[in-house]
């Protein structure tokens, strides 16, 4: 459950739209190490997906 909550918070941060209450709730519950690790993993997955898409199209 904690991992899913971290993933959801990072995805909201990527999207850039979040209510202030949600941000403050995440600030108190999430560990910085887990948040950074999930963010790096999602960035790598996103970039890898874009590279795969470009190679598939071209």
SEDREN-308429 format. One record per residue: x, y, z of N, C-alpha, C, O in turn; residue in three letters. Coordinates in steps of 0.02 Angstrom, whole numbers, padded with zeros to 5 digits, always signed. Example, Ala and Ser with C-alpha at 12.3 -4.5 7.8 and 13.67 -1.06 7.14 Angstrom:
SEDREN-308429
+00660-00284+00390+00615-00225+00390+00660-00165+00390+00712-00166+00423ALA +00642-00112+00354+00684-00053+00357+00645+00002+00394+00670+00057+00402SER 
***
This chain:
SEDREN-308429
+00041-00060+00000+00000+00000+00000+00043+00063+00000+00028+00112-00034UNK +00097+00062+00038+00140+00121+00042+00173+00135-00026+00180+00192-00046UNK +00194+00081-00061+00224+00090-00127+00175+00119-00177+00192+00164-00215UNK +00114+00096-00176+00063+00123-00221+00049+00197-00206+00038+00237-00251UNK +00049+00214-00142+00039+00284-00123+00096+00327-00149+00085+00383-00172UNK +00157+00302-00145+00215+00339-00170+00212+00346-00245+00226+00400-00272UNK +00193+00293-00280+00187+00297-00353+00133+00347-00373+00143+00387-00418UNK +00077+00346-00338+00024+00394-00353+00047+00466-00342+00032+00510-00382UNK +00083+00478-00288+00108+00546-00274+00157+00569-00327+00156+00627-00348UNK +00201+00524-00349+00250+00543-00401+00215+00556-00467+00233+00602-00503UNK +00166+00515-00484+00129+00527-00547+00092+00593-00545+00089+00628-00596UNK +00063+00611-00488+00031+00676-00482+00083+00732-00490+00069+00784-00520UNK +00143+00721-00464+00196+00772-00471+00216+00778-00544+00229+00834-00567UNK +00220+00723-00581+00236+00726-00653+00182+00765-00690+00197+00805-00735UNK +00120+00754-00671+00064+00788-00704+00064+00862-00687+00046+00904-00729UNK +00083+00879-00625+00090+00949-00605+00029+00981-00575+00029+01041-00563UNK -00023+00942-00562-00084+00970-00534-00101+00931-00471-00110+00870-00473UNK -00104+00965-00414-00120+00932-00352-00148+00982-00303-00126+01040-00301UNK -00196+00961-00264-00223+01005-00213-00173+01013-00156-00132+00969-00144UNK -00176+01069-00123-00129+01083-00069-00134+01032-00013-00084+01012+00016UNK -00195+01010+00003-00205+00962+00057-00172+00895+00040-00142+00864+00084UNK -00177+00874-00021-00145+00812-00043-00070+00815-00039-00037+00767-00020UNK -00043+00873-00058+00029+00882-00054+00054+00879+00018+00104+00846+00033UNK +00019+00913+00063+00039+00914+00133+00032+00845+00165+00072+00826+00207UNK -00019+00807+00144-00027+00739+00169+00031+00695+00147+00058+00656+00187UNK +00051+00701+00084+00106+00661+00058+00172+00682+00091+00215+00639+00104UNK +00180+00745+00105+00241+00770+00136+00253+00737+00203+00310+00724+00222UNK +00200+00724+00240+00207+00693+00306+00213+00618+00305+00241+00589+00351UNK +00187+00585+00253+00184+00512+00252+00241+00479+00212+00261+00424+00230UNK +00265+00510+00161+00312+00477+00115+00385+00489+00136+00403+00543+00160UNK +00426+00438+00127+00497+00447+00141+00531+00475+00079+00514+00457+00023UNK +00579+00519+00089+00613+00550+00032+00650+00499-00011+00650+00504-00073UNK +00682+00449+00020+00719+00398-00019+00673+00359-00065+00688+00350-00124UNK +00616+00338-00039+00568+00300-00080+00540+00343-00136+00531+00319-00192UNK +00527+00405-00122+00500+00451-00172+00550+00462-00229+00531+00461-00288UNK +00613+00472-00212+00665+00482-00262+00674+00418-00304+00682+00422-00365UNK +00675+00361-00270+00684+00298-00306+00627+00285-00355+00638+00264-00412UNK +00565+00296-00333+00507+00286-00377+00509+00336-00434+00493+00318-00491UNK +00527+00398-00420+00529+00449-00473+00581+00431-00526+00568+00437-00585UNK +00640+00408-00504+00691+00388-00553+00668+00328-00594+00680+00327-00655UNK +00637+00280-00563+00612+00222-00599+00559+00242-00650+00559+00217-00707UNK +00514+00287-00632+00462+00308-00678+00490+00350-00735+00466+00346-00792UNK +00540+00391-00721+00572+00431-00774+00607+00384-00824+00601+00393-00884UNK +00643+00334-00798+00676+00287-00843+00625+00248-00885+00636+00236-00944UNK +00569+00228-00854+00517+00193-00892+00486+00238-00945+00472+00216-01001UNK +00476+00301-00929+00447+00348-00976+00494+00360-01035+00473+00357-01093UNK +00557+00371-01021+00607+00383-01074+00615+00320-01116+00618+00323-01177UNK +00617+00262-01084+00622+00199-01121+00562+00188-01165+00569+00164-01221UNK +00503+00206-01141+00443+00200-01181+00444+00246-01241+00423+00227-01296UNK +00468+00307-01231+00473+00354-01287+00523+00329-01339+00511+00334-01399UNK +00580+00303-01317+00629+00277-01363+00601+00217-01402+00611+00212-01462UNK +00566+00174-01368+00535+00116-01401+00483+00138-01452+00478+00110-01506UNK +00443+00188-01434+00392+00214-01479+00423+00244-01542+00400+00231-01597UNK +00476+00282-01533+00510+00313-01591+00540+00260-01636+00535+00263-01697UNK +00572+00209-01605+00601+00155-01646+00547+00115-01682+00559+00092-01738UNK +00490+00108-01652+00435+00072-01684+00406+00111-01742+00389+00082-01794UNK +00400+00177-01734+00371+00219-01786+00420+00227-01844+00400+00225-01902UNK +00483+00236-01830+00533+00248-01883+00560+00184-01905+00603+00182-01949UNK 
***
